[in-house]
C-alpha cells in the first residue's frame, strides 16, 4: 500500500515539474518581481562571491576561521542583495532615460 501511494506521489510530482509547465511560471515570477533577474544574474553572484572571499580571507588571517566562515556567509548574501539592487537601479535609470528620449523624439516629430 505504501508502494502505491509513493508511486502516485512520484507521478504527481513528475507531472507538475514538466519543463513546459515550469517555464511560464518562471516568466510570470520574473514579471511580478522585477529584482529577480538581477538576483539571478551570474555576474552579480560572482562579484558577491569574490567580495565575500576577500573579506573571509582577511577575517581568517586577523581573527579566526570561525569568524571567517560567518563573515563569508553574511558578506556574500549582503553583497549579493546589494549588487542586485544596484544593478536594478541602473536598469531603471536606463529605462527612464530611454523613455524620456523617446518622448522628446515624438514631441520633435509633431
Secondary structure, DSSP 8 states (H G I E B T S, - for coil): -HHHHHHHHHHHHHHHT-HHHHHHHHHHHHHH-TTHHHHS-HHHHHHHHHHHHHHHHHHHHHT-HHHHHHHHHHHHHHHHHHHHHHHHHHHHHHHHHHHHHHHHHHHHH-
